[in-house]
Amino acid sequence: MTGYTGGSFAIPHFAHYNFFRLCKEHCDYLVVSLNTDEFIKEYKGKSPEFSYSQRFEILSKCPYIDKIIPNVGGADSKPAILSVNPDIIIIGSDWLDKDYCKQMGFTSQWLTDHNISLLYVPHTDGISATLIRRKLNL
């Protein structure tokens, strides 16, 4: 079973590794779609602390990730998702209060049409890029 997840992972940290571990528990092969620097700047209004190549290098050391691809569609994640053809998209439970499908540019019907399940895994509390930025006064 192929799993897919994506994100910026602007400051890779322990919670990301924990998230990838939880993802891997639900699939045999995990693909991470990594947001480009250009998309992050457009979406968040500022460049990430680490460049795409630096984030790629850091995440490539994670034993739970089998492959990293660029999120070529930006706000529209469908091209990256379809390039993987996953059985399951795995996201953190911090998205439960948000409209994940709308954010990613697809509908629940689109998932059904492509035989893709959506799974939420527990979010690791107490650490985030936002908290790290605050502690470092970034």
Secondary structure by P-SEA (a helix, b strand, c coil): cbbbbbcccccccaaaaaaaaaaaacccbbbbbcccaaaaaaaccccccccaaaaaaaaaacccccccccccccccaaaaaaaacccbbbbccccccccccccccccaaaaaaabbbbbbccccccccaaaaaaaacc
